[in-house]
Amino acid sequence: MTRRINLQGTAWAVVAAAAALGGGILPATAADLGGDCCADLEERIAELEATTARKGNRKVSLEVSGHVNETLLFWDDGFESNAGFYTNDNSRTRFRFKGKAKINADWEAGYHLEIGVRSANSKRFDQENDNGTDVGFDLRDSNWYLKSKQFGQLNIGLQGTSTDGVTEINQTQTADFSKFSDVEDSGLGLNLRRSDGALSTRYQYRRLIGVNGDQAGEGERRFNGVKYTTPEFAGFSVSAFWGEDDFADVALRYKGEFGGFKLAGGLGYGHVTDGLQTQTGCSASQANTSAVLAGGAAADADCSQFGGSVSVVHSDSGLFVNFAAGVKQDDLINDIVLYSGAVAPDDEDTFFAVQAGIEQKWNSLGKTTIYGEYYDHDGGSNNRTIEGGFAGIGGSRAAVLSTGLQSFGFGVAQGVDAAALTLYVSYRHVKGDLTASSISNGADTGVANGVAINSVDLEDVELVLAGGIIKF
């Protein structure tokens, strides 16, 4: 829900009423007010200004919106269990300022500023840190745009890339609290627990998906750059992004209705060649290893990915299904120092996810959503290391060869339309897989020599979220 600020209209209404009184429409009443009428009017206008957001420029609109999303999260890693209150990072608390100004019948200019807020982080806490890292404010968007009905829209500044959200398209309430294809946000910052109880201090369950926990094919992070989006044609639009030396991607999206079904979907391709950009999840971008080629030269990243998703809702019954899949290829990982020995790591990440259920308005409060879901990831190493002792190999470090993560879950949500509120409860069971190899000198800069290879037996994790999101 958004609220447009229109102080100008309120002030004119008050002034018009005053003019009517002073102009003789109600002469007897006006006369009875005596000399305090103007003072009363000025005091009332001051009160209105004090409770209303002000605009510095009357030519550009100001729209304030956002939401608060807080949850109780219970977890059990097989040896330890606990519960705490967290900002739900599936759609974390945030506030945004948007505005636009009409240039002519075809063109407009505008801006978008969005700030995220975390009181405690649902995807970055672990067994030793209850609140987690990345707590507080974070800048999500800061960009301006030019838009034409005929030529499309150009955004410049900090923003999501073209593939941002392309593997997470979802037309139901579950998008706000349990993203079916991005499972890291619900408690997967927990450190890995081995089946004998040993706890890793270096590696979390979310890293079994990727170094940042983002699924293959997804736009992953926000970047400073430029994005162009075409006008919509028959429900389709295309966008392209470039920025941050060098990250580039392109995406095709669709939204419409056909034969009683509401359809939304998208496909995207991205490529990164920047070895200094640590947020891309490519092997040569990671700060915990040397990122040096076997010949001694510095390594630039070389990663490409493709992914997409589709959401289908039957309008009458409310039955729905969401499906997503993606693949990421790391073309450099087998050429860097860590893996230049006898052992070749997995250079490809793949995933698929499905969520299905029913969303229907069975009561006067709002829509009720009941769903089940499954997620499966089979992935590479991203040039990462883990404690050799935890991996059962010995030495200070071991090279990660391959990873995997599967989860299944279900949940229910109840919308409360009168308060723009959604209440929810969700459950997930998570299982992880990891294979590692010994490193010749036990350091991050050593070579995976394959003397010892071990598949680590990990504990499963149980997760329950119960909370609400209220929008304004």
C-alpha positions in Angstrom: 0.0 0.0 0.0 1.4 3.4 -0.9 0.4 6.9 0.3 0.7 10.0 -2.0 1.5 13.2 -0.2 -0.6 16.2 -1.3 -0.1 19.0 1.1 -0.8 21.5 -1.6 -4.4 20.3 -2.0 -5.0 20.3 1.7 -3.7 23.9 2.1 -5.8 25.2 -0.8 -8.9 23.5 0.7 -8.3 25.3 4.0 -7.6 28.6 2.3 -10.8 28.2 0.2 -12.9 27.7 3.3 -11.3 30.7 4.9 -12.1 32.8 1.8 -15.7 31.7 1.9 -16.0 32.7 5.5 -14.3 36.0 4.9 -16.2 36.7 1.7 -19.7 36.9 3.2 -21.0 33.4 2.5 -21.5 33.0 6.3 -21.1 36.6 7.4 -22.7 36.2 10.9 -20.4 33.3 11.8 -17.3 35.1 10.4 -18.1 38.1 12.4 -18.5 36.1 15.6 -15.0 34.7 15.3 -13.5 38.1 16.1 -9.8 38.8 15.5 -8.5 35.3 16.2 -9.7 33.6 13.0 -6.5 34.2 11.1 -4.4 33.0 14.0 -6.6 29.8 14.3 -6.2 29.2 10.6 -2.4 29.6 10.7 -2.2 27.3 13.7 -4.2 24.6 11.9 -2.0 24.8 8.8 1.1 24.5 11.0 -0.4 21.3 12.5 -1.0 19.8 9.1 2.6 20.6 8.0 4.0 19.1 11.1 2.3 15.7 10.4 2.9 15.6 6.7 6.0 14.7 4.7 7.2 17.8 2.8 8.3 18.1 -0.8 11.2 20.3 -1.7 10.1 20.4 -5.4 6.4 20.7 -6.3 7.2 19.5 -9.9 8.3 16.0 -8.8 5.9 13.7 -6.9 6.9 12.0 -3.6 5.6 8.5 -2.8 6.6 6.8 0.5 6.0 3.0 0.9 7.6 -0.1 2.3 6.9 -2.9 4.7 7.9 -4.5 8.0 8.6 -8.2 8.0 9.5 -9.8 11.4 9.4 -13.5 12.3 10.0 -16.0 15.0 12.5 -18.6 13.7 13.0 -22.0 15.3 15.9 -24.2 14.2 17.4 -27.6 15.0 20.7 -28.8 13.6 20.5 -32.3 15.1 22.6 -31.5 18.2 21.4 -28.0 19.1 18.1 -26.2 18.8 17.0 -22.7 19.6 14.6 -19.9 18.6 14.8 -16.2 18.1 13.2 -13.2 16.5 14.6 -12.0 13.1 13.9 -9.7 10.2 12.7 -12.2 7.5 15.2 -11.8 4.7 12.9 -13.4 2.2 11.6 -9.9 1.9 13.3 -7.9 4.6 11.9 -4.8 6.2 12.4 -1.7 4.1 11.2 1.8 3.2 11.4 3.5 -0.2 10.9 6.9 -1.8 9.7 7.1 -5.3 8.7 9.9 -7.5 8.2 11.1 -11.1 7.6 14.2 -13.1 5.9 14.4 -16.5 8.0 16.1 -19.2 5.4 15.9 -22.0 2.7 13.5 -23.3 5.4 10.8 -23.9 8.3 11.3 -21.6 8.7 11.3 -17.8 11.6 11.4 -15.4 11.7 9.8 -11.9 13.8 8.3 -9.1 13.9 5.3 -6.8 15.6 5.3 -3.3 15.2 2.2 -1.2 16.8 1.3 2.2 16.6 -2.1 3.8 16.4 -2.6 7.6 17.5 -5.7 9.6 17.0 -5.9 13.4 18.5 -9.4 13.3 19.3 -11.3 10.1 17.4 -14.5 9.3 20.1 -15.7 6.8 23.3 -14.6 8.6 22.9 -15.9 12.2 24.6 -19.1 13.3 25.0 -21.3 16.4 27.5 -18.8 17.9 26.0 -15.5 16.8 22.3 -15.1 17.6 21.7 -11.9 15.6 24.0 -12.5 12.7 26.0 -10.2 10.5 24.8 -7.4 8.1 22.4 -6.0 10.8 21.1 -2.4 10.5 20.6 -0.3 7.4 21.6 -1.2 3.8 21.2 0.8 0.6 19.2 -1.3 -1.9 18.4 1.2 -4.6 19.5 4.7 -5.6 18.8 5.5 -9.2 17.0 7.9 -11.5 15.3 7.1 -14.8 13.9 8.5 -18.1 10.8 6.8 -19.5 9.1 7.0 -22.8 5.9 5.2 -23.7 7.3 4.7 -27.2 11.0 4.0 -26.5 11.1 2.4 -23.1 12.9 3.2 -19.8 16.6 3.9 -18.9 17.7 3.6 -15.2 21.1 4.8 -14.0 22.6 4.1 -10.6 22.4 1.4 -7.9 19.7 -1.1 -8.8 18.8 -4.7 -9.4 20.1 -6.1 -12.7 18.0 -7.5 -15.5 18.0 -11.0 -14.0 17.2 -9.8 -10.5 14.3 -12.0 -9.4 14.1 -13.9 -12.7 14.3 -17.2 -10.9 11.8 -16.1 -8.2 8.7 -15.1 -10.1 5.7 -15.8 -7.8 2.1 -14.5 -7.9 1.1 -15.6 -4.4 1.6 -14.5 -0.8 4.4 -16.9 -0.3 6.8 -14.6 -2.2 6.9 -12.4 0.9 7.9 -15.0 3.5 9.1 -18.2 1.9 10.7 -17.8 -1.6 10.5 -21.2 -3.1 13.8 -21.0 -5.2 15.9 -18.9 -2.8 16.1 -21.1 0.3 19.1 -19.5 2.0 17.1 -16.6 3.5 15.4 -18.9 6.0 18.1 -19.9 8.5 20.8 -21.3 6.2 23.5 -19.1 7.8 23.9 -21.9 10.3 27.3 -23.4 10.3 27.6 -27.0 9.0 27.1 -29.7 11.5 28.7 -33.1 11.0 26.8 -36.2 11.9 29.1 -36.8 14.9 28.4 -33.3 16.3 31.5 -31.5 15.0 30.7 -27.9 14.0 32.4 -26.0 11.2 33.5 -22.4 12.0 34.2 -21.5 8.3 31.4 -23.0 6.2 27.6 -22.5 6.4 24.7 -24.4 4.8 24.0 -21.5 2.5 27.5 -21.9 0.9 26.5 -25.4 -0.3 24.4 -23.5 -2.8 27.0 -20.8 -3.7 29.5 -18.6 -2.0 26.7 -16.0 -1.4 23.9 -18.5 -1.1 22.2 -17.4 -4.4 20.8 -19.9 -6.8 22.3 -20.3 -10.3 20.7 -18.0 -12.9 19.7 -15.4 -10.4 20.8 -11.8 -10.6 22.3 -12.3 -7.1 23.2 -8.7 -6.1 22.5 -5.1 -6.8 25.1 -3.2 -8.8 25.9 0.4 -9.9 25.2 0.5 -13.6 22.7 1.2 -16.4 19.6 -0.8 -17.3 17.3 -0.4 -20.4 13.8 -1.9 -20.5 11.7 -2.0 -23.6 8.0 -1.0 -23.6 5.6 -3.9 -23.0 4.3 -5.6 -26.1 1.5 -8.2 -25.7 2.6 -8.8 -22.1 6.4 -9.2 -23.1 9.3 -6.9 -22.2 13.1 -7.2 -22.5 15.7 -5.6 -20.4 19.5 -5.4 -20.5 22.0 -4.3 -17.8 25.7 -3.5 -17.6 27.9 -2.2 -14.8 30.6 -2.8 -12.1 33.4 -3.6 -14.6 32.1 -6.1 -15.8 28.7 -7.6 -15.1 26.2 -7.8 -17.9 22.9 -9.6 -18.3 19.7 -9.7 -20.3 16.2 -10.9 -19.5 12.8 -11.6 -21.1 9.7 -11.4 -19.0 6.0 -12.0 -19.6 2.8 -11.3 -17.6 -0.8 -11.8 -18.7 -3.9 -14.0 -18.6 -4.9 -16.9 -20.9 -7.8 -19.3 -20.7 -8.7 -18.5 -17.1 -5.1 -18.7 -15.9 -2.8 -15.8 -14.7 0.7 -16.4 -16.1 4.0 -14.7 -15.2 7.5 -15.8 -16.2 10.9 -14.9 -17.2 14.2 -16.1 -18.7 17.6 -14.5 -18.2 21.3 -14.8 -19.1 24.2 -13.2 -17.3 28.0 -13.0 -17.7 30.8 -11.7 -15.4 34.5 -11.2 -16.2 35.5 -9.0 -13.2 38.0 -10.7 -10.8 37.6 -7.9 -8.3 33.9 -8.2 -7.9 33.5 -10.5 -4.9 29.7 -10.6 -5.0 29.4 -12.6 -8.2 30.1 -16.1 -6.8 32.7 -16.9 -9.5 35.9 -18.7 -8.5 38.4 -15.9 -9.3 36.4 -13.4 -7.3 36.6 -15.1 -3.9 38.6 -13.4 -1.2 39.4 -16.6 0.7 41.7 -18.0 -2.0 44.5 -16.8 -4.2 42.7 -16.6 -7.5 46.0 -17.1 -9.4 46.4 -19.1 -12.6 48.7 -22.1 -12.5 51.2 -20.2 -14.5 51.3 -17.4 -11.9 49.2 -14.8 -13.7 46.4 -13.0 -11.9 43.0 -14.6 -12.6 40.0 -12.6 -13.9 36.6 -14.2 -13.4 34.8 -15.9 -16.3 31.3 -17.1 -15.3 28.1 -17.3 -17.2 24.6 -18.4 -16.0 21.1 -19.0 -17.4 17.9 -19.3 -15.5 14.2 -18.6 -15.3 10.9 -19.2 -13.6 7.2 -19.4 -14.2 4.2 -18.8 -12.0 0.7 -20.1 -13.0 -2.5 -19.4 -11.0 -6.0 -20.7 -11.9 -8.2 -17.7 -11.4 -11.3 -19.4 -10.3 -10.0 -22.2 -8.1 -6.9 -20.5 -6.8 -4.7 -23.5 -7.6 -1.2 -22.5 -8.4 2.3 -23.8 -9.3 5.6 -22.0 -9.3 8.7 -23.5 -11.0 12.3 -22.3 -11.4 15.6 -23.7 -12.7 19.1 -22.4 -13.4 22.6 -23.3 -14.3 26.0 -21.5 -13.7 29.2 -22.4 -15.5 32.6 -21.4 -14.1 35.1 -21.5 -17.0 38.1 -20.6 -14.9 38.0 -22.8 -11.8 40.0 -25.7 -13.2 42.8 -23.3 -14.3 43.6 -21.6 -10.9 46.2 -22.7 -8.4 44.0 -24.4 -5.9 42.8 -27.0 -8.3 45.7 -27.3 -10.7 46.7 -30.7 -9.2 45.2 -34.1 -9.9 41.7 -33.3 -8.7 39.2 -31.5 -10.9 36.3 -29.8 -9.1 32.8 -29.5 -10.3 32.7 -26.4 -12.5 28.9 -26.3 -12.8 26.0 -25.4 -10.5 22.4 -26.4 -11.3 19.2 -26.2 -9.4 15.4 -26.6 -9.8 12.6 -25.8 -7.4 8.8 -26.2 -7.4 6.1 -24.9 -5.1 2.4 -25.7 -5.5 -0.8 -25.1 -3.5 -4.0 -23.2 -3.4 -4.8 -19.6 -2.6 -8.4 -18.6 -2.1 -10.5 -16.1 -0.2 -12.4 -18.5 2.1 -13.1 -15.9 4.8 -13.8 -12.1 5.0 -10.3 -11.3 6.3 -8.5 -12.0 3.0 -6.8 -14.8 1.0 -5.6 -18.0 2.6 -2.6 -19.8 1.1 -1.7 -23.5 1.6 1.3 -24.9 -0.1 4.1 -27.5 -0.3 7.5 -27.1 -2.0 10.7 -28.9 -3.0 14.2 -27.5 -3.8 17.3 -29.4 -5.2 20.8 -28.0 -5.9 23.8 -29.8 -7.3 26.8 -27.6 -7.4 30.5 -26.9 -7.8 33.2 -25.5 -5.5 33.5 -21.8 -6.5 37.2 -22.1 -5.4 36.3 -22.5 -1.7 38.0 -24.2 1.2 36.9 -25.7 4.5 38.7 -26.9 7.6 40.6 -30.0 6.9 39.7 -31.5 10.2 36.0 -30.9 9.7 36.3 -32.5 6.2 37.9 -35.6 7.8 41.1 -35.1 5.8 43.5 -33.3 8.1 45.6 -30.2 7.7 44.4 -26.6 8.2 42.4 -26.5 5.0 40.7 -28.8 2.5 39.6 -27.9 -1.0 35.8 -28.2 -1.7 35.2 -30.3 -4.8 31.4 -30.4 -5.0 28.3 -29.5 -3.0 24.6 -30.2 -2.9 21.5 -29.2 -0.9 17.9 -30.4 -1.0 14.9 -29.2 1.0 11.2 -29.8 1.3 8.6 -27.9 3.2 5.1 -26.6 3.5 3.2 -23.8 5.1 0.1 -21.6 5.4 -0.6 -17.9 5.2 -3.6 -15.7 6.0 -4.0 -12.3 4.5 -5.8 -9.5 6.4 -6.8 -7.0 3.7 -8.1 -4.3 6.1 -4.5 -4.0 7.6 -2.4 -4.8 4.5 -1.1 -7.7 6.7 -0.1 -11.3 5.9 0.4 -13.8 8.8 2.3 -17.0 8.0 3.8 -20.2 9.3 6.3 -22.3 7.3 8.4 -25.4 7.8 11.5 -26.7 5.9 13.7 -29.8 6.2 17.2 -29.3 4.8 19.8 -31.9 3.8 23.3 -31.0 2.6 26.1 -32.8 0.7 29.8 -31.9 0.5 32.9 -33.5 -0.9 36.5 -32.2 -0.3 40.1 -33.0 -1.1 43.4 -32.6 0.7 45.6 -29.6 -0.2 49.3 -30.2 -0.7 50.6 -27.6 1.9 47.4 -27.2 3.9 47.0 -23.5 2.9 44.6 -21.7 0.7 47.3 -21.2 -1.9 48.2 -24.9 -2.0 47.2 -27.4 -4.7 44.4 -30.0 -4.4 46.5 -33.1 -4.7 43.8 -35.7 -4.4 45.8 -37.7 -1.8 42.6 -37.8 0.4 39.1 -37.3 -0.8 36.2 -37.5 1.5 32.4 -37.1 1.3 31.4 -35.4 4.6 28.4 -36.8 6.4 26.3 -33.7 7.4 23.4 -33.4 9.8 20.0 -32.3 8.5 18.4 -29.1 9.6 14.8 -28.4 10.7 13.5 -24.8 10.3 10.1 -23.2 11.3 9.1 -19.6 10.7 6.1 -17.9 12.2 5.5 -14.2 11.6 3.9 -11.4 9.6 4.5 -8.8 7.0 2.6 -5.5 7.1 2.8 -3.1 4.1 2.5 0.7 4.1 
